[in-house]
Amino acid sequence: MAKYEELCTQILENVGGKENITSAVHCMTRLRINYKDQSKINVDTIKGIKGVLGAQFSGTQFQVIIGQHVSDVYPEFCAMAGVGTAAAIDENLDKEPFDIKKVPAKILDYVSGSIAPILPIMMGAGWFKLFYALLGPNLLNVLPETHDLMRILYIVGEAGFYFMPVFIAWGAAQKMKTSIPLSLLMGTLLVDPNILEIVAAGEPFKMYGLIPMPLNKYTSSLIPILLAVWAMSYVFKFANKIVPTSIKIIGVPLLTLFIMVPLTFCGLAPIGNWIGLGLMYFFSWLYDTVGFLAVALIGGFWMYLVATGMHVAIIQIALINITTLGFDPIVLAGSQAANLALMGMTVAYFLRTKGEEKQLAATNAITLIVGGISEPTLFSVLLRNKRAMVSYTIGGLVGGLIVGLGHAAFYAMGASNILCVLGYAGGSSNNLIFGVAGCAIGFVVSLIVGLITGFGDDANGLQNFKPKAKKAK
């Protein structure tokens, strides 16, 4: 049996058989098929084939994304399809024209593609954070925080997310096909102690002595490095094009960094913080106008704000309310509903997936529900799966709406696991009732929506169970 016979057989079956193929070529990562009848091509099934990274129509061509080894798959496919082979073509010859409708999908694809390579880091660090939470004073209280075991658990667990900009830089550089070393340097600069020292000092600082730099921290952040690597992919190409060949090895990195450092710190990186400040004023105004709606929106969209770092600005509302009123009826009240809705989605994800995905889902469920650690779930599932977004968002909106309509306020910042609902204990008994009810209903709604809709081919859900492909005749 040829090495890729099973893969080629399944692709051939689902593109309508060899009778539907006129020719096939390949580029660096894709098998490009010219077909007769588009209606005979089963795109969703092809996306779910093991060994296929994606599939799409591009003009009059159907493209199956296989990866760097497509050149090995191609001759076997052509032999089965009964078409001739041809030399590899340029990856960008058929670049699609800009389409505003495809922008959200492309953004999600960029985020997902940048995060996927670093999932092992999140999984490993997440378990260290879980053990730290379990053994520490907030749960089982087995060991003091000063114990050597607790210290190393804390260090490893925090490092996995503190240096997020560096890890994401690697994945984003691969996705954008730009310089990995320079991308790693940009990610490192975002968490560099000298930059953090400048921010902590709170004194005005100018890049190159000319451009004012907003004083923000970017540790554990996502948006700044994604924007920086995206922009750098174009700057690097520009520098590579204009720098003379004789000095490229020095000139290209120098020119790229000279442009990217101020562009990142003075323009791209602060964007998330500016959006967060705008949302802070928006939620404050909305709560004063229609209070329950503000809490509902917090419940439905809080996890996206956390994942992108925008919550840092909005959490100021909660801190002000806690210190002045002794409770917070907006941010913390809604964010607990969001927390339980995320847990509901995670349980649904665990129940609907199988194989290696179930291992990932189990890890996420345990670290989130027991340890209160949301980052692995946010980055490995929520930001990478549209149906996960739908499941969480609907549950969060419903849960937050009930909390808001019941005027439930949050009194104590403590546990972030499933026991977080105890923070509603305060004030009248109705406060705890509506708070717990909103969170519980949000959990159930997310769970039900996830179980009904599944999570698509990318999650290898039960609804996408595929029987063994028939052998080609």
C-alpha positions in Angstrom: 0.0 0.0 0.0 1.3 3.5 -0.9 2.0 5.8 2.1 -0.9 8.2 1.4 -3.4 5.8 -0.3 -6.0 6.1 2.4 -5.8 9.9 2.5 -6.0 10.2 -1.3 -8.9 7.7 -1.5 -11.0 9.7 0.9 -10.3 13.0 -0.9 -11.0 11.5 -4.3 -14.3 10.0 -3.1 -15.5 13.3 -1.7 -14.6 15.5 -4.7 -16.9 13.4 -6.8 -14.5 10.7 -8.0 -12.0 10.9 -10.8 -14.8 11.5 -13.3 -15.3 15.0 -11.7 -11.6 16.0 -11.9 -10.1 17.6 -15.0 -6.6 18.3 -13.6 -4.6 18.8 -10.4 -1.6 20.8 -9.3 0.0 21.7 -6.0 1.8 24.5 -4.3 3.8 24.6 -1.1 1.0 23.4 1.1 -2.2 22.8 -1.0 -3.5 20.2 -3.4 -5.4 22.3 -6.0 -8.1 20.5 -7.9 -9.8 21.6 -11.1 -13.3 20.1 -11.2 -16.4 19.8 -13.5 -19.3 19.9 -11.0 -18.9 21.8 -7.7 -22.1 20.3 -6.3 -20.4 16.9 -6.1 -17.7 18.1 -3.7 -18.3 17.5 0.0 -16.3 20.3 1.7 -17.2 19.5 5.3 -16.4 15.8 5.0 -13.0 16.6 3.4 -12.2 19.0 6.2 -12.7 16.2 8.7 -10.4 13.7 6.9 -7.3 12.8 9.0 -4.3 14.5 7.4 -6.3 17.4 5.9 -5.8 20.8 7.6 -8.5 22.6 5.7 -10.4 22.9 2.4 -11.9 25.8 0.4 -13.0 26.9 -3.0 -10.8 29.6 -4.7 -12.2 30.8 -8.0 -12.8 27.8 -10.2 -10.4 25.7 -8.2 -10.9 23.5 -5.1 -8.0 23.6 -2.7 -7.2 20.9 0.0 -4.7 22.1 2.6 -2.4 19.3 3.5 0.8 20.9 4.6 4.5 20.9 3.7 4.4 17.2 2.6 1.8 17.9 -0.1 4.5 17.2 -2.7 4.6 13.6 -1.5 0.8 13.2 -1.6 0.3 14.8 -5.0 1.8 12.1 -7.2 -0.3 9.4 -5.5 -3.4 11.5 -5.8 -2.8 12.1 -9.5 -2.2 8.4 -10.1 -5.5 7.5 -8.5 -7.4 10.3 -10.2 -5.9 9.4 -13.6 -4.5 12.9 -14.3 -1.1 14.0 -15.2 1.4 15.6 -12.8 2.8 19.1 -13.1 5.5 21.2 -11.4 4.7 23.0 -8.1 3.2 26.5 -8.5 3.7 29.7 -6.5 1.6 29.7 -3.3 0.3 33.2 -4.0 -0.5 33.1 -7.8 -4.2 32.9 -7.2 -4.4 35.3 -4.2 -8.1 36.0 -3.5 -9.4 39.6 -3.8 -10.3 41.4 -0.6 -13.8 40.5 0.6 -15.1 42.3 3.7 -17.4 39.4 4.5 -14.4 37.1 4.9 -12.6 39.3 7.3 -14.0 37.8 10.6 -13.2 34.3 9.3 -9.7 35.3 8.4 -9.1 36.9 11.8 -10.3 33.7 13.5 -8.1 31.6 11.3 -5.1 33.8 12.1 -5.8 33.7 15.8 -6.4 29.9 15.8 -3.4 29.2 13.6 -1.2 31.2 15.9 -2.4 29.6 19.1 -2.5 25.9 17.9 1.3 25.4 18.0 1.6 26.4 21.6 -1.2 24.3 23.0 1.2 21.9 24.8 2.6 24.9 26.7 -0.9 25.9 27.9 -1.8 22.3 28.8 1.3 21.7 30.8 1.3 25.1 32.6 -2.4 24.8 33.2 -1.8 21.5 35.2 0.9 23.2 37.3 -1.5 26.0 38.1 -4.2 23.5 39.0 -2.0 21.7 41.4 -0.9 25.0 43.0 -4.6 26.0 43.4 -5.6 22.6 44.8 -2.8 22.3 47.4 -2.8 26.0 48.4 -4.8 27.8 51.1 -7.7 28.6 48.8 -8.8 25.0 48.4 -7.3 22.0 50.3 -4.7 24.0 52.2 -2.2 21.1 52.2 0.9 23.2 51.9 1.9 26.8 52.6 2.7 29.0 49.6 6.3 29.2 50.9 6.9 25.5 50.5 9.4 24.6 47.8 6.9 22.4 45.9 4.4 25.3 45.9 7.0 27.7 44.7 8.0 25.7 41.7 4.3 24.9 40.8 3.7 28.6 40.9 6.7 29.5 38.8 6.1 27.0 36.0 2.3 27.7 36.0 2.8 31.4 35.8 5.6 31.3 33.2 3.4 29.4 30.8 1.0 32.4 30.5 3.2 35.3 31.6 5.4 34.9 28.5 2.4 34.4 26.3 3.5 37.2 23.8 6.8 35.2 23.2 5.0 31.9 22.6 2.3 33.5 20.4 5.0 35.3 18.4 6.3 31.9 17.3 2.9 30.6 16.2 2.0 33.9 14.5 5.3 34.0 12.6 4.7 30.5 11.2 1.1 31.5 10.3 2.2 34.7 8.5 5.3 33.1 7.0 7.5 35.8 8.3 10.8 35.9 10.3 10.5 33.7 13.4 13.6 35.1 15.1 12.5 38.7 14.7 8.9 37.8 15.8 10.3 36.2 19.0 12.3 39.3 19.7 9.2 41.5 19.4 7.4 39.1 21.8 10.2 39.3 24.2 10.3 43.1 24.2 6.7 43.2 25.3 7.6 41.4 28.5 11.2 42.8 28.9 12.0 43.9 32.5 13.3 47.2 31.3 10.0 48.0 29.6 8.1 46.9 32.7 10.4 49.1 34.8 9.6 52.1 32.6 5.9 51.4 32.9 6.1 51.0 36.7 7.9 54.3 37.1 5.0 56.0 35.4 7.1 58.8 34.0 6.8 59.9 30.3 8.9 58.0 27.9 9.5 58.6 24.2 10.7 56.1 21.6 13.9 57.3 20.0 13.3 60.5 22.1 10.6 61.5 19.7 7.4 59.4 19.9 5.4 59.2 23.2 4.9 55.6 24.4 1.7 54.7 26.3 2.7 53.1 29.6 1.0 49.7 29.5 1.9 46.2 30.6 1.6 43.4 28.0 2.5 40.3 30.0 0.0 37.4 29.4 -1.5 39.4 26.5 -2.6 38.2 23.1 -3.7 41.1 20.8 -0.4 43.2 20.9 1.8 40.4 19.6 -0.8 39.2 17.0 -1.0 42.8 15.6 2.8 43.2 15.8 3.6 40.0 13.9 0.9 40.7 11.3 2.3 44.2 10.7 5.9 42.8 10.7 5.1 40.3 8.0 4.6 43.3 5.6 7.5 45.4 7.0 9.9 42.5 6.7 8.9 41.9 3.0 9.3 45.6 2.4 12.8 45.7 4.0 13.8 42.5 2.1 12.8 44.2 -1.1 14.5 47.5 -0.8 17.7 46.6 1.1 20.6 45.8 -1.3 21.7 42.2 -1.5 25.2 42.9 -0.3 23.9 44.1 3.1 20.7 42.1 3.5 21.9 40.0 6.4 22.4 43.1 8.4 20.1 45.6 6.8 16.8 43.7 6.7 16.7 42.9 10.5 17.9 46.4 11.4 15.3 48.2 9.2 12.5 45.9 10.3 13.2 46.4 14.0 13.8 50.2 13.5 10.2 50.4 12.1 8.5 47.8 14.2 9.6 48.8 17.7 8.0 52.3 17.8 5.1 51.0 15.6 4.3 48.3 18.2 4.8 50.1 21.4 3.3 53.5 20.3 0.6 52.3 18.0 -0.4 48.6 17.8 0.1 47.3 21.3 -1.9 50.0 23.1 -5.0 49.4 20.8 -6.4 46.7 23.1 -6.0 49.0 26.1 -7.7 51.9 24.3 -10.6 49.7 23.4 -10.8 48.5 27.0 -11.0 52.0 28.3 -13.8 52.8 25.8 -15.7 49.7 26.9 -15.3 50.8 30.5 -17.1 54.1 29.9 -19.7 52.3 27.8 -20.5 49.7 30.4 -20.7 52.4 33.1 -23.1 54.4 31.0 -25.1 51.4 30.0 -25.5 50.3 33.7 -26.7 53.7 34.6 -29.2 53.6 31.8 -30.3 50.0 31.5 -28.6 48.1 34.3 -29.6 44.5 33.6 -28.4 44.8 29.9 -24.9 45.8 31.0 -24.7 42.8 33.2 -26.0 40.5 30.4 -23.4 41.8 28.0 -20.6 41.3 30.6 -21.8 37.7 31.0 -21.9 37.1 27.2 -18.6 38.7 26.2 -16.4 38.8 29.3 -14.3 35.8 28.3 -13.3 37.5 25.0 -12.3 40.6 27.0 -10.1 38.4 29.3 -8.6 36.5 26.3 -7.6 39.8 24.6 -6.5 41.6 27.8 -9.2 44.3 27.5 -10.7 43.3 30.8 -7.8 45.1 32.6 -9.4 48.5 32.0 -13.0 47.3 32.7 -12.2 45.6 36.0 -11.5 49.1 37.4 -15.3 49.6 37.6 -15.4 46.6 40.0 -12.5 47.7 42.1 -14.1 51.2 42.6 -17.4 49.6 43.5 -15.9 47.1 46.0 -13.9 49.8 47.8 -16.7 52.4 48.0 -19.9 50.3 48.1 -18.6 47.0 49.4 -20.0 45.1 46.4 -20.1 45.2 42.7 -23.4 44.8 40.7 -21.8 45.1 37.2 -18.5 43.6 36.3 -18.0 40.9 38.9 -21.7 40.1 39.0 -21.8 39.5 35.3 -18.3 37.8 35.0 -19.3 35.0 37.3 -22.2 34.2 35.0 -19.6 34.2 32.2 -17.4 31.9 34.2 -20.2 29.3 34.7 -21.3 29.6 31.0 -17.7 28.8 30.0 -17.7 25.8 32.2 -21.0 24.6 30.6 -19.4 24.9 27.2 -16.3 23.0 28.3 -18.4 20.1 29.6 -20.3 20.0 26.4 -17.1 20.0 24.5 -15.9 17.1 26.5 -19.1 15.1 25.9 -19.2 15.8 22.2 -15.5 15.1 21.3 -13.5 11.9 21.0 -9.9 10.7 20.5 -7.1 13.2 21.2 -9.6 16.1 21.4 -11.3 14.4 24.4 -8.0 14.4 26.3 -7.7 18.2 25.7 -11.3 18.7 26.7 -10.9 16.7 29.9 -7.8 18.8 30.9 -9.7 22.0 30.2 -12.8 20.9 32.2 -10.7 19.9 35.2 -8.4 23.0 35.3 -11.4 25.3 34.8 -14.1 23.8 37.0 -11.8 22.6 39.8 -8.8 24.9 39.6 -10.6 28.0 38.2 -7.9 28.4 35.5 -9.6 29.6 32.3 -6.7 30.4 30.0 -6.3 26.9 28.5 -10.0 26.7 27.6 -10.0 30.3 26.3 -7.0 29.8 24.0 -7.3 26.1 23.0 -11.1 26.0 22.4 -13.1 29.3 22.6 -10.9 31.4 20.3 -10.5 28.5 17.9 -14.0 27.3 17.4 -17.1 29.2 16.2 -19.6 26.8 17.7 -17.8 27.0 21.1 -18.2 30.8 20.9 -21.9 30.4 20.2 -22.4 28.0 23.0 -20.6 30.2 25.6 -22.0 33.5 24.4 -25.6 32.4 24.5 -25.2 30.9 28.0 -23.3 33.9 29.3 -25.9 36.3 27.9 -28.8 34.4 29.5 -27.0 33.9 32.8 -25.9 37.6 33.0 -29.5 38.7 32.1 -30.9 36.8 35.1 -28.3 38.1 37.4 -28.9 41.7 36.2 -32.7 41.4 36.4 -32.4 40.1 39.9 -30.0 43.0 40.8 -27.6 40.5 42.3 -24.3 42.0 43.4 -21.0 40.3 44.0 -19.5 40.8 47.5 -16.3 38.9 47.8 -13.4 38.3 45.3 -12.2 34.8 46.1 -12.4 31.4 44.4 -12.5 31.5 40.6 -13.5 27.8 40.2 -17.1 26.5 40.5 -17.3 27.9 44.1 -17.1 31.4 42.7 -20.9 31.7 43.1 -20.4 32.0 46.9 -19.3 35.5 46.2 -23.0 36.5 45.8 -23.5 35.7 49.5 -24.2 39.2 51.0 -27.1 41.6 51.4 -30.6 40.0 51.2 -31.2 36.3 50.5 -32.5 37.2 47.1 -29.0 38.4 46.1 -27.6 34.9 46.5 -30.7 33.2 45.0 -30.6 35.3 41.8 -26.8 35.2 41.6 -26.6 31.4 41.9 -29.7 30.9 39.7 -28.2 33.1 36.9 -24.9 31.2 37.0 -26.6 27.8 37.1 -28.9 28.6 34.2 -26.0 30.1 32.2 -24.1 26.8 32.7 -27.1 24.7 31.6 -27.9 26.8 28.6 -24.2 26.7 27.3 -24.2 22.9 28.0 -27.4 22.3 26.0 -26.4 24.5 23.1 -23.0 22.8 22.9 -24.5 19.4 23.0 -27.1 20.2 20.3 -24.8 22.0 17.9 -21.6 20.1 18.4 -18.3 21.7 17.7 -17.8 21.0 14.0 -15.2 19.0 12.1 -12.3 20.7 13.8 -13.3 19.2 17.1 -14.0 15.8 15.6 -17.4 15.9 17.3 -19.7 12.9 17.5 -22.1 14.4 15.0 -19.3 14.3 12.5 -18.5 10.6 12.9 -17.2 9.4 9.5 -17.4 5.8 8.4 -14.4 4.2 6.8 -14.0 5.4 3.2 -14.6 2.8 0.5 -11.7 1.7 -1.6 -11.4 3.4 -5.0 -12.4 1.2 -7.9 
